Structures are given as structure tokens and as C-alpha cells.
């Protein structure tokens, strides 16, 4: 049983800070702040819309009253401007003068401003400001527009509501503002040439917004307080319900889990008893915990016996593993001895076979140079020479593979002249090519330098590639051996127009005992060693080998051998005959 860890002073703080109750509190508080922000923004928006609506309605009432005064004076011109004897006299009280006088009396007693303006005012004081000019432009552009308004800042930086309605030219206006243009009216002002129905000016009303803003602030504060109280009440209710239904059962489960972890299975879960008749997720979790605790108690009671049993099983398995390990080591040792014996056997046999094969080749070549032989005997001698050459190549490949497998293959660098090397290979394999009626062509670039390499191994590479090309070339075909220099590598290419290699076989041609198109009844038989030797020798020199081929078209094998310059102490004279 594990011992109780002493509690530190900051553990209760961490428990509160990272507990579920704290997280729930923070989550609900964050939601409340967000909702309060949304509610305040929405209420401010609605209040502002309501304020603008009220200001517009009040402005419409004022405008209607001013229009009524204007129309009253206009309709009673004949009465107002008649003398006591009933005769008509020059107008002294016109509609615009009456309206301006009324608006001046009204605005001197209030914070409101009522003005009459037009684009060609007869008095500078009636010139339109920026808002009024915008309103006049809007009325001229749209004849159906009844009013124009917006909220803006005045010169003192206070918010005001600006409202404007169009004033259209009537018959009574033409006496002073009609045709002809430029003629002086009864007041000495030039006429503007207006016509009935066009926009002659605008009525402009300015209302202060401070009376509305204080009401908006009061309304928003009251609504925020009400919503805040409701949300706090909802928060308290949610927190209480969450703590009662969810957090307390979780606390019980945590306390029970701590006891079970200490090996004490005597615990009580009130949640299970309270909600047994009304099962929910917590009841199911509690039941599952109870079942798990019972299973743990069974396992805990029998833990020592199980440990002892498992230990015995492990000891048996360990003994068996050690036995198998010893047997595997013995098998590996025997396999190593057999492989070493096989490699040594191959090396000895290959080495011993080379001497008689070399003699056979030498005597066959001597006989082939004898002019007294008849045609049948000469063909037999050529056949002996060809098969001996093939057998010697096979023996050399087996010996090379054995050395490579035994990791005894090493380079013996010496100056290599590819002109001599290619000539030797051609003389060696030309009888095989002639016997099969295959044209063997060789070429060495004039810029191919003498390089330090293993002469014997490179000869074997060239012989294997050329011999392989002859083998898979039909009668009447051709094989070309070409050597070039690209500035860094000696490039050896063997090109034939033979049967080619299928795409699925290209990746396996350089594998041991693998041949392209390998089958039980294949026409071309061999050991599958030649190209393996080519790959090993190329890699031993630090080079590479690759192949490009197409079925029934031919193949091109390319070997790249890095160029190694001659030692400074050596010269070409040391190698002349």
C-alpha cells in the first residue's frame, strides 16, 4: 500500500483554481459578460433608433406648423395687404417674412433652430450650410423625397438632429421670384426666374440631442441592472443545480477512487442510493465504478499468487529462451562453418580448374593456327576454344563471387590502358561472336586517359558484358563495346540489338542466380553470375552499373568507373613494350 503524500499549503489553492467548480464559475461569468455586452449594445442601438424616430416626429410637427403659418399668410395676402378703404396696396407682410419671424420668435425661447434657406439667398444669413446644401442637392435629385435628416455634431461638439423639408415654388411666389430673370421686384431684388413646381428652398430644423441622451442612459442603466439581476439569479440557480447533481457525485467518486488507490475498498457512494430509482449517466458511471472496484478487490486479494504464478511462467520462458538462444548460436556457427567451407571449396575448385582450362585454350588456339587442318577439324577446334572460353569465364565468375562473399575481394590498382584492354577482350571473345554470326565492334575514345584501376577485374567486367550481349543476340545481329571519358568517369557501354529485357525483369538482372526471362524451358541458359560480378567490381571501384533495355530491340549496359590519375613517380615509359 502506498503512503499518503503530505499536503502542502498551496494544494487547496490549486484545487480551487483548477477545479470544476472554478471552471464552471469562470465559464458562466464569461457567458454573462458576453451576453451583457450584447444586451447593452442592442439596447443602445434600439434607444438611438427610438430617439431618432422621436426627434424626426417632433421635427415633422414643427415643420407642419411652420408650413401652416406660411400657407395662412399666403392665402390671406389680399386681406392683409388692403387699405382701410378696401383698395390693394404694396405687400408689406409676405409668407416668407411671416414664417421667418415666427421661427425667430420660437428659437429665441428654446434650444431649437428653424431656418429657411435656398441656393441663391438674398441675404447672406440665409445661405445654406453643409447639411442644408446636401438636403437641397438631394431634393433636386429626387422630386419624390419628402424629407432629409441625420445626426451630427455642432460647432460645440454636441450631438444635434438635423431635419429638412423642401419648399416648392407656387403661383404667389412668381411675383417676386419669377420671370423675367434679373428684373427688380417691388423690394428692389432681381428676380431669379423660378417656375411653379421647382425646389425654391428648404425648411431646416435643428434639435438638441442632450435631452434624449440622458433618457437613453437612464433607460439603458435600468435595463442593464434588471438583466444583471436576472442573470445573477440564473447563475446562482445553475451553479447550485450543477453542484448538487453533478459535482457532488464526482467528488464522491474522486474520494472513493483515492481510497481504492490506497488499497481501501471500504467506501460509500450516496449517489448510487439517491438516484437508483431514477438512473442517469452518473448512476451508470457509479455502478460501473463499483463493478470495477469489486474486480480490483478480487485481483488485489489474489495479487501475490498471480505474481508468483507469472514469475514462475517467466522463469520457464526465460529458460526456454536461453536454450533456444544456445541452439541458435550453434546453428549459426555450423552455418558459418558450412558457408566458409563452401566458399573455400569454390575457391579451390575454381582455382584448380583455371590451370587446365588455360592449357586447353592455349592448345586450341595453337591448333586453330595450323593451316594443315581440314575444315571439320578446324570447326571442332573452334568449338573447343569457344566452350573453354565460356567455362573459364564461368570459373572466374565463381571465384570472384566466392571472394566477394568471404569479404576477401580487394583491388590491385595498376595503370590501365583501355585500348589494350578492349583489344584483348575482343581477341578473346571474337571466336564466340563469329561462331554465332554476330558482328563484334569495339571503340575507345581518343581522350580516354590511362587510369589507376584493377586491370584483371576490369577485363572480367568487359568479358562478362560482351559475352552476355553475344549470348542474347540473334544470328546476324551486332554487339558494340565503346569506352569514353566524360571528364570525371570512364564510361563503358555495351550495346546489342538482341532480345532485350522485360521491364519487370530489369530490377533483378544484377541479383545472384537471376536471369531475365528465367524459366524451365528458356532458350538461353547460364549461371546468373556474370552481371553480379560486374556490379561488385564496379562498386568496388566506387562506380556504378545501369541498364536500359526494350524487348525485341536490344539492351545497353553502362558501367562508370571513376578516373584515378597515375602516381607522380610513374610514367608512360615504364609500361611500354
Secondary structure, DSSP 8 states (H G I E B T S, - for coil): --------TTHHHHHHHHSHHHHHHHHHHHHHHHHHHHHHHHHHHHHHHHHHHHHHHHHHHHHHHHHHHHHHHHHTHHHHTB-TTS-B---SS-HHHHHHHHHHHHHHSSS-EEEEEBTT-SSGGGB--HHHHHHHHHHHH-TT---EEEEEE-TTS-EEEEEEEEEE--GGGHHHHSSSTT-B-TTS-B-----TTSEEEEEEEEEESHHHHHHHHHHHHHHHHHHHHHHHHHHHHHHHHHIIIIIHHHHHHHHHHHHHHTT------HHHHHTSSS--HHHHHHHHHHHHHHHHHHHHHTHHHHHHHHHHHHHHHHHHHHHHHHHHHHHHHHHHHHHHHHHHHHHHHHHHHHHHHHHHHHHHHHHHT-TTS-HHHHHHHHHHHHHHHHHHHHHHHHHHHHHHHTT-----EEEE-HHHHHHHHHHHHHHHHHHTT-EEEEEE-TT---EEEEHHHHHHHHHHHHHHHHHTS-TT-EEEEEEEE-SSEEEEEEEE-SS---GGGGGGTTSTT--TT--TT-SS---S-HHHHHHHHHHHTT-EEEEEEETTTEEEEEEEEE-----TT--GGGG--
